[in-house]
Amino acid sequence: MPTPTKGPRLGGGPAHERIILANLVTSLFEHGRITTTEAKAKRMRPLAERMITFAKRGDLHARRRVLTTVKSKDVVYRLFSEIAPAVAERQGGYTRITKVAPRKGDNAPMAVIELVLEPLSPKQAVVKEAEKAAARVAKKTAAPKAEKVEGTPAEEAPVAEATEVTAEELLDTSADEAGSEQADA
């Protein structure tokens, strides 16, 4: 959980700050991106990420936790039915803050905060495939069969040694599997 900031709050008091952040998060989920000050964007990011994490869980308790912050049922429905499945593969980093030109009237630093709904990059996809291949190799080597030696029970029988697989070999096997999948298509 992020540590609370010290000093002045957004809007004056803690209750007002919670209301401001709840309204900002609601607008973010409704529109997909909003323009606000940098301070508000930085303060609302952890709240928005937490709400998306709840939505990814998808159970009734998570829906009720989100409804304590986001009061609009339409926005909560969109969060659970559209946004959460779109970011299901991500482990975090559901929002992006981009600084823009200062505000015209008071020269306040402005930022655009938006939801990151794009699929994972090609590099991240390769890493994910390599992790799957490593899991398959670990599954194969995790439970080797014990060889039965005459006169000894199966618990004391020597166990076949697992072979070590390097990351390069995993990437080679995942690239070969990806090539064979493309050839099949």
Disulfide bonds with the S-S distance in Angstrom:
none
